[in-house]
């Protein structure tokens, strides 16, 4: 995450004089959302409170959607105004780094849920809509079994020879 933050800082130097474009694209809102998700992940790391993991997944999805919308606007501008290609490229690199920060945040949240609750959420983030809407509600469905570490692996039958 630190490497992506450095990338954002370095690329931001090349876009500071284009404040009007940044404002028009609502990049500040995306940056605030990213700040929130990183702070939320730090909080669940410190508290081990998995009740708010759904909020992190929801925010990551919102960040991804917003970043993709902004990228589409930037690419459209690049097609019409060749003089913005350098700044537009820097903005796209920044957007990609922001999306990665959101992605890493969900990975960390998944790891905390596994450590605290013994449940694997990988590839199940999108199913969180079916879970009770309150952020105080548990984010893991009760009908989903956690790993049983004492269970012996089952041996698979080997094909018969002959």
Number of C-alpha atoms within 10 A of each C-alpha: 15 8 10 17 14 12 17 19 12 13 18 16 10 15 17 12 11 11 11 10 17 14 11 10 18 14 19 12 13 20 14 11 19 21 14 15 24 19 14 19 23 15 13 19 16 10 10 17 16 23 16 20 26 25 19 23 22 17 20 25 18 16 25 20 13 20 22 16 12 20 20 13 13 20 15 11 15 17 10 10 10 10 10 15 16 12 20 21 18 19 23 19 18 22 23 19 19 26 23 16 23 28 19 16 25 26 15 18 25 23 18 23 22 17 12 12 15 15 18 18 20 12 8 10 18 13 10 18 11 9 14 13 13 12 14 13 13 17 23 22 13 8 6 10 11 12 12 8 8 6 7 7 7 6 6 6 6 6 6 5 4 3
